[in-house]
Amino acid sequence: MEKETLATENKKLRDEINELIEENKSLLERNKEIKEALTTENKKLKDEINELIEENESFQKRIIELSQETPNEIQATKPDYYKNEKWRIECIEVIRFFLTKEEFNGYLKGSYLKYQWRKGKKGKNTYDIDEDKSMWNIHMAMNCGILQCNENC
C-alpha cells in the first residue's frame, strides 16, 4: 500500500509540475505579447517626439526668418511696438505658437472681421490702415494653409 501511496503522490506532483510548466509557458507568451506592444508603443512615442522636435526647429527657424525679413507693404504699416525688442518677434507669432491650427484660424478670421468692422472709424486716414490690417489677417491665414471657406465664400 505504501507503494501505491507513493505512486499517487508522485502522479499528483507530476500533474502539478505539468500545470506549472503550462502556466509558465502561458506567462512567457503573455510577457512576449506585452513586450511587443510596448516596443510598438515606444516607437510611436519616439516618432511623435521626433515630429515635435522637427516642428519646434521649424518654428525656431521661422522666428529667425521673421526677425530678418524685410517688411512687405502690409507689414510696413505696423508700428515698431508690434515687435518685442528682446526677441525681435511679433506677438502674432507667439499667438500662433500657442494656438492650435483651428484656434489660430479663428483668431485670424476674428481679427479680419474686427478691422473690416471699424475701418475708417478711428479718425482721419485710418480706412486704408485698417483695410491693410484686415487683409494681412486673410493673407496670413492663406499663407499658413489654414483658411477654410464656408458656404459664404
C-alpha positions as CSV (number, residue, x, y, z in Angstrom):
1,M,0.0,0.0,0.0
2,E,2.9,2.3,0.7
3,K,4.0,1.9,-2.9
4,E,0.5,2.9,-4.2
5,T,0.5,6.0,-2.0
6,L,4.0,7.0,-3.3
7,A,2.8,6.4,-6.8
8,T,-0.3,8.5,-6.3
9,E,1.7,11.3,-4.6
10,N,4.3,11.1,-7.5
11,K,1.5,11.4,-10.1
12,K,0.0,14.4,-8.2
13,L,3.4,16.1,-8.1
14,R,3.9,15.4,-11.9
15,D,0.5,16.8,-12.6
16,E,1.2,20.0,-10.6
17,I,4.6,20.3,-12.3
18,N,2.9,20.0,-15.7
19,E,0.3,22.6,-14.7
20,L,3.1,24.9,-13.6
21,I,5.0,24.4,-16.8
22,E,1.9,25.2,-18.8
23,E,1.2,28.3,-16.7
24,N,4.8,29.3,-17.2
25,K,4.5,28.9,-21.0
26,S,1.3,31.0,-20.9
27,L,3.0,33.7,-18.8
28,L,6.0,33.7,-21.1
29,E,3.8,34.1,-24.2
30,R,1.8,37.0,-22.5
31,N,5.1,38.6,-21.5
32,K,6.3,38.4,-25.1
33,E,3.0,40.0,-26.3
34,I,3.3,42.8,-23.8
35,K,6.9,43.4,-24.7
36,E,6.0,43.6,-28.4
37,A,3.1,46.0,-27.7
38,L,5.4,48.2,-25.6
39,T,8.1,48.2,-28.3
40,T,5.5,49.3,-30.8
41,E,4.1,52.0,-28.5
42,N,7.6,53.1,-27.7
43,K,8.4,53.5,-31.4
44,K,5.2,55.5,-31.9
45,L,6.1,57.8,-29.0
46,K,9.7,58.3,-30.3
47,D,8.2,59.2,-33.8
48,E,5.8,61.7,-32.1
49,I,8.7,63.2,-30.1
50,N,10.8,63.5,-33.3
51,E,7.9,65.2,-35.1
52,L,7.5,67.7,-32.2
53,I,11.3,68.3,-32.3
54,E,11.1,69.0,-36.0
55,E,8.1,71.3,-35.5
56,N,10.0,73.2,-32.8
57,E,13.1,73.5,-35.0
58,S,10.8,74.7,-37.9
59,F,9.2,77.2,-35.6
60,Q,12.6,78.5,-34.3
61,K,13.8,78.8,-37.9
62,R,10.6,80.7,-38.8
63,I,11.1,83.1,-35.9
64,I,14.7,83.8,-37.1
65,E,13.4,84.3,-40.7
66,L,10.7,86.7,-39.5
67,S,13.1,88.6,-37.4
68,Q,15.4,89.1,-40.5
69,E,12.7,89.6,-43.2
70,T,12.3,92.9,-45.0
71,P,8.9,94.2,-44.2
72,N,6.4,93.9,-47.1
73,E,3.9,96.6,-47.9
74,I,1.3,95.4,-45.5
75,Q,3.8,94.9,-42.6
76,A,5.2,98.3,-43.3
77,T,2.1,99.8,-41.8
78,K,2.8,98.2,-38.4
79,P,4.3,100.3,-35.7
80,D,7.6,99.2,-34.2
81,Y,5.9,98.3,-30.9
82,Y,4.3,95.3,-32.6
83,K,7.7,93.5,-32.2
84,N,9.2,92.6,-28.9
85,E,12.6,94.3,-28.5
86,K,14.2,91.4,-26.7
87,W,13.2,88.6,-29.1
88,R,12.6,90.6,-32.3
89,I,9.4,88.7,-32.9
90,E,5.8,89.9,-33.3
91,C,3.1,89.0,-30.9
92,I,1.2,87.2,-33.7
93,E,3.9,84.6,-34.0
94,V,3.7,83.9,-30.3
95,I,0.0,83.6,-30.5
96,R,0.4,81.3,-33.5
97,F,2.7,79.1,-31.5
98,F,0.3,78.6,-28.6
99,L,-2.9,78.1,-30.5
100,T,-4.0,75.0,-32.5
101,K,-4.4,75.5,-36.2
102,E,-8.1,75.8,-35.8
103,E,-7.9,78.3,-33.0
104,F,-5.4,80.4,-34.9
105,N,-7.7,80.3,-37.9
106,G,-10.5,81.6,-35.8
107,Y,-8.2,84.3,-34.3
108,L,-7.3,85.5,-37.8
109,K,-10.9,85.4,-39.1
110,G,-11.9,87.4,-36.0
111,S,-9.2,89.9,-36.5
112,Y,-10.1,90.3,-40.2
113,L,-13.7,91.0,-39.2
114,K,-12.7,93.4,-36.4
115,Y,-10.6,95.6,-38.8
116,Q,-13.3,95.4,-41.5
117,W,-16.0,96.5,-39.0
118,R,-14.2,99.5,-37.7
119,K,-12.1,100.6,-40.7
120,G,-12.2,104.4,-41.2
121,K,-13.9,105.0,-37.8
122,K,-10.9,105.7,-35.7
123,G,-10.0,109.0,-37.2
124,K,-8.6,110.6,-40.3
125,N,-6.7,108.4,-42.7
126,T,-7.4,105.2,-40.8
127,Y,-9.5,103.5,-43.5
128,D,-6.5,102.3,-45.5
129,I,-4.6,101.2,-42.4
130,D,-7.5,99.1,-41.2
131,E,-8.0,97.7,-44.7
132,D,-4.4,96.7,-44.8
133,K,-4.6,95.1,-41.4
134,S,-7.7,93.1,-42.2
135,M,-6.2,91.9,-45.5
136,W,-3.0,91.0,-43.7
137,N,-5.0,88.6,-41.5
138,I,-6.6,86.9,-44.5
139,H,-3.2,86.7,-46.2
140,M,-1.7,85.2,-43.1
141,A,-4.5,82.6,-43.0
142,M,-3.9,81.7,-46.6
143,N,-0.1,81.6,-46.3
144,C,-0.5,79.2,-43.3
145,G,-2.7,77.0,-45.3
146,I,-5.5,77.2,-42.7
147,L,-8.1,79.5,-44.3
148,Q,-11.2,77.4,-44.9
149,C,-14.1,78.6,-46.8
150,N,-17.7,78.1,-45.7
151,E,-21.0,78.5,-47.5
152,N,-20.4,82.3,-47.5
153,C,-17.3,82.1,-49.8
